[in-house]
């Protein structure tokens, strides 16, 4: 059976604050492991008031401490922003604190704008070294070799599982070449989903970590008691995408009755293009949508984004989604 996992956006809502968003993420993990979700990941984003996961490894420690068995990880760390050595130290520490529960997904994009990238003291050219940085990081997480002068403590020997993330075929080719699991971000970049999966599977080379391809597919899913209510809840996400096109990085907004009053025809077309594979509806609607997606992609795992404004309704969405898989 296809596994289900969660991409936690750590959204900061209007009328709330970052601490509440972080505590809600921790609470979601505790519920999600009871609903048999495989893992919960958070992503690195910078200079975005509506997302509280910039210090990703710190956020993961907070979330993992509030749960007991669900895997916790980065989906992902934007490796060009960092020294591989520092990331090895951070995730080796997490693996030491929470053994057998930590994943490390790696992305090539900066996760921010160019001005913020300069504030991070990183060059845009750093992305060109992404494949080499992945190998360097992997080496720091491996057991110490005789004569090794530079050791990442306590990372050495933890062998934290690495994933390659992507929204294009570049990540698919790299994951295949390195024999790593691959996660495609079709929750915001659906167009190249199938070409990327085909490329990954056809070029995969077995590795010490993985003997055959393993593909995860990101998908937006919002479930509610009725199709109508789910579509209303989805306006929060639709407004967030519209605001991105406008260059407005604000807080998460409560749902509205008529999204047509919020976006222009061009913004609607842009948002619908990016959200093309989203599934919104009641349990039967969501079940049909998930089954169709799995049949089309052959996904080994689905990474669910359920961007719902109210925490209780978001928990209900994830519970209904989990029920759909049984």
Order of alpha helices (4+ residues) and beta strands (2+ residues): beta-alpha-beta-alpha-beta-alpha-beta-alpha-alpha-beta-alpha-beta-alpha-beta-alpha-alpha-alpha-beta-alpha-beta-alpha
